[in-house]
Amino acid sequence: MNKIFIWEKILDEISKRWLLKQYEKVEKFLKEWKMKNVDFRLRNPKSDNIYYFKINKQYRLWCTYKNNEIKIFHFDKHNY
């Protein structure tokens, strides 16, 4: 993984919930291509090309993945 982009407001949300250290660990896994460790998956409908991955059991981040770049655009509480 070359680059990971994240919006400032999403980073603020992560900080508010005391998840910054966990996010940094996830970011490290992504940069090392350890996708199974963070449960990196393609969301349905697959034609939208939106992926998600875990921060922990409760929270997910949605992103796009293209040209070895991840752009994180949504912070989600996984309660379904």
C-alpha positions as CSV (number, residue, x, y, z in Angstrom):
1,M,0.0,0.0,0.0
2,N,1.5,3.3,-1.0
3,K,-0.8,5.9,0.5
4,I,-3.7,6.1,2.9
5,F,-5.8,9.3,2.9
6,I,-8.3,10.0,5.7
7,W,-10.5,13.0,6.2
8,E,-9.8,15.2,9.2
9,K,-13.3,14.9,10.6
10,I,-13.1,11.1,10.5
11,L,-9.8,11.3,12.4
12,D,-11.5,13.5,14.9
13,E,-14.3,10.9,15.4
14,I,-11.7,8.2,15.9
15,S,-9.9,10.3,18.5
16,K,-13.2,11.1,20.4
17,R,-13.8,7.4,20.9
18,W,-10.3,6.7,22.0
19,L,-9.5,4.6,19.0
20,L,-6.5,6.4,17.7
21,K,-4.0,3.8,18.8
22,Q,-6.1,1.0,17.3
23,Y,-6.4,2.9,14.0
24,E,-2.6,3.4,13.8
25,K,-2.2,-0.4,14.2
26,V,-4.7,-1.0,11.4
27,E,-3.0,1.5,9.2
28,K,0.3,-0.4,9.8
29,F,-1.3,-3.7,8.8
30,L,-2.7,-2.1,5.6
31,K,0.7,-0.7,4.6
32,E,2.2,-4.2,5.1
33,W,-0.6,-5.8,3.0
34,K,-2.0,-7.8,5.9
35,M,-5.6,-7.5,4.8
36,K,-6.9,-10.5,6.7
37,N,-5.9,-8.9,10.0
38,V,-8.3,-6.0,9.4
39,D,-11.0,-7.9,7.6
40,F,-10.6,-5.8,4.4
41,R,-13.7,-6.6,2.2
42,L,-15.7,-5.3,-0.7
43,R,-19.2,-4.0,0.3
44,N,-22.4,-4.9,-1.5
45,P,-23.3,-3.9,-4.1
46,K,-19.8,-4.8,-5.4
47,S,-20.2,-2.6,-8.5
48,D,-19.8,0.5,-6.2
49,N,-16.2,-0.4,-5.4
50,I,-16.6,0.5,-1.8
51,Y,-14.5,-1.4,0.7
52,Y,-14.5,-1.6,4.5
53,F,-12.2,-2.7,7.2
54,K,-12.3,-3.1,11.0
55,I,-10.8,-0.9,13.6
56,N,-12.1,-3.1,16.3
57,K,-15.2,-5.4,16.8
58,Q,-17.5,-2.4,16.9
59,Y,-16.2,0.2,14.4
60,R,-15.5,0.1,10.7
61,L,-14.0,2.5,8.1
62,W,-15.3,2.7,4.6
63,C,-12.9,3.5,1.8
64,T,-12.2,3.3,-1.9
65,Y,-9.1,1.5,-3.2
66,K,-7.5,2.4,-6.5
67,N,-4.0,2.5,-7.8
68,N,-2.5,1.3,-4.4
69,E,-4.2,4.2,-2.6
70,I,-6.9,3.9,0.1
71,K,-9.2,6.9,0.6
72,I,-11.2,6.6,3.8
73,F,-14.4,8.6,3.7
74,H,-16.8,7.1,6.3
75,F,-16.6,6.1,10.0
76,D,-19.3,3.5,10.9
77,K,-20.5,1.9,14.0
78,H,-21.0,-1.8,13.1
79,N,-24.2,-2.8,15.0
80,Y,-25.9,-5.0,12.5
